[in-house]
Amino acid sequence: MIGLRDETGSAPPPPSHAPALAAKIFAEDGWLQTGLKLDHRPQQEEMARAVATAMKGDEPLLFEAGTGVGKSLAYLVPGLIHAVDTGRQLIVSTHTISLQEQLETSDLPKCRRLFQSTPTLARYAAFKSAVLVGKSNYLCTTRLGHALTDRTTLFADADYDELKRIAEWAGQTDSGLRHDLRPPPRAEVWDAVNADSSSCSRKHCDGEKCFYQRARTRMRSANLVIVNHALLFALISAGGAQANGTPKDTRGVLFADDFLVLDEAHTVPEVATANFGLSLSSYGVDRALKYLFNPRTKRGLFRKIGGPEAQQLVIDALEASRQFFDFLAATLLAQRPVVRVRDEGVAEPTLDGPLGALHRILGKLGDKLEDGRERDELLEQKQRIKSLQSGLTEWLTLGDKGQVYWAERGGRKQTIVTLRSAPIDVAPALRQHLFGCGTSVTCASATLAMGGQIEPFAARIGADSARAVVVKSPFDFDRNMRVFVAADVPLPSPQEAKLALDVLADYVGFCTQAVRGGSLVLFTSYTDMRAVAATLEPVFRAAGRPFLIQGAELSRTELANQMRDLGNAVLFGTDSFWTGVDVPGDSLAQVIITRLPFDPPTHPITEAKCEHIRDAGGSPFNELTLPDALIKFRQGVGRLIRTQSDRGVITVLDSRLLAKSYGRLFLDCLPQTAFTTLTRETRDQKFHPFA
């Protein structure tokens, strides 16, 4: 975890001018117009005023701002003013890398130019910002130096070559961040030199040379810290502000006296759920044990400290781990890659004894050493082994009744077994660790409301007392969006699966050929996506049409960049492509939704949540499945119109939109209320995209 402050003052903070200045900045003919020549948007002004008021009053706020409102500036400008005025830190969390990049490269420079353009705002122009990433992403030069010195103890020859490559890169890089090293370092070598260790500390490291300590210094002085949701909730789960040394009676979520904005907040329930549980894999256990001693290479911490007795304990633990995870793979996971565990005793606790023995010998070895780096390292490994032991015990005994437990197979060869758990209801944890920290937390997104009401979302994230506001997009959807709904696609069913895929492929081929610009085709299933791709990829290739598909070599960001550059590509995507993809202009002239995005209630988390709702007398479909699908549908539709001048077509190939009673709720989500019904017989006459 990264601490930004080491001391907290008791003096009251200076007054915040954010509400008064936000009113002048975002008003019609205000400083945003005169300074940056940006259009006045009443919705943006309303949001900026609401955010500034919530920040000054340390109150929670849920704000849905439709596409084009300019929500980033609406929270960054008052947030930076409030941060500079009060000396407090603004934490902005996003779900996607693309939004982080937008904030860094576009929105923050706009804020600085705005502040520089107006004498009244000049004092805010020197604001400092930083990006927060996990400690394990940084190279620690102190650990690197010790690894080079202890290479015969820690590394085999092949690993030493990798270590030398990292050392050479260390002399060239400015960031010391793992993702800047190409090709990526091997995990087992990076483990020995990254900053996620007690060896990397102000006590042991040169603050001018260690990349992590330098980053930590920058972040302590930053007015704004940008983070992603996954790291935010991982840090909160690990103790948040208290783990950073903040006294319990001091407000703050991650750091003392901070305040938060969560953009792309519609993903908060999902991301928080994933990070508030247990994740313990066969691969992770193997790496942790082989860091102590690798029987194949005869290297590791116990080569230098511990001797044959400690080495044999690692060998015993590795064998017990292999047997334990192999047993789960051969029994629990023999038929399916994801299996929920409902009862204790699915496996014997065969790892408990070997891990306990390692825990004890690490403690004994540490007690024999004087205070210093080697003792710190041993005690840290002792805690690491204890965490593995505790996690295994909790999973085998289903130790938390508020969690759902399951196992899954993963990795390229499906040989990694991971033990997982997650809270069935994440609201209590968020109510305590996010909204109960006495500080302002603003949730912003284009899609928070269901049927125009944010209250259901508020209940799901524990923000029951938050003020909720919805403002519409300023875009002219009636003029710039056309909606078509296919009425003759067979309803999804196992019996009609093959026919439905044939019809989908036929429709996707027709609709993409009829639109000159690019088309984003959204699927709810990898299997369906691959089946349709197998039919249409040769057709696209023969027509000279660029074809892109998720799951090949390129990342989501790279695929979106290619689509943007190519101008008329067809991109097939599933789950993550329904949100966060931003391709303005004719490069994305059509979004095709192949199926309404209902999550199948087969995953252990979804299954357990449905049971929880049912046990309370509720309807899982109405309270969970449908609301989730509506938000995801709105996100998918929102990929189309990204700027004032964009125009294009939404094509929905799921006849449930017309055949089911809940279809009206999806139609009500569309920003353009008029739509045209298609069949294969009528589509030639009725399907009229923009020229």
Secondary structure, 3 states (H helix, E strand, C coil): CCCCCCCCCCCCCCCCCHHHHHHHHHCCCCHHHHHHCCCCCHHHHHHHHHHHHHHHCCCCEEEEECCCCCHHHHHHHHHHHHHHHHCCCEEEEECCHHHHHHHHHHHHHHHHHHHHHCHHHHHHCCCCEEECCCHHHEECHHHHHHHHHCHHHHCCHHHHHHHHHHHHHHCCCCCCEHHHCCCCCCHHHHHHHECCCCCCCCCCCCCCCCHHHHHHHHHHCCCEEEEEHHHHHHHHHCCHHHHCCCCCCCCCCCCCCCEEEECCHHHHHHHHHHHCCCEEEHHHHHHHHHHHCECCCCECHHHHCCHHHHHHHHHHHHHHHHHHHHHHHHCCCCCCCEEEECCCCCCCCCCHHHHHHHHHHHHHHHHCCCCCHHHHHHHHHHHHHHHHHHHHHHHHHCCCCCEEEEEEEECCCCCEEEEEEEECCCHHHHHHHCCCCCCCEEEEECCCCECCECHHHHHHCCCCCCEEEEECCCCCHHHHEEEEEECCCCCCCCCCHHHHHHHHHHHHHHHHHHCCCCEEEECCCHHHHHHHHHHHHHHHHHCCCCEEECCCCCCHHHHHHHHHHHCCCEEEECHHHHCCCCCCHHHHCEEEECCCCCCCCCCHHHHHHHHHHHHCCCCHHHHHHHHHHHHHHHHHHCCCCCCCCCCEEEEECCCHHHHCCCHHHHHHHCCCCCCEEECCCCHHHHCCCCC
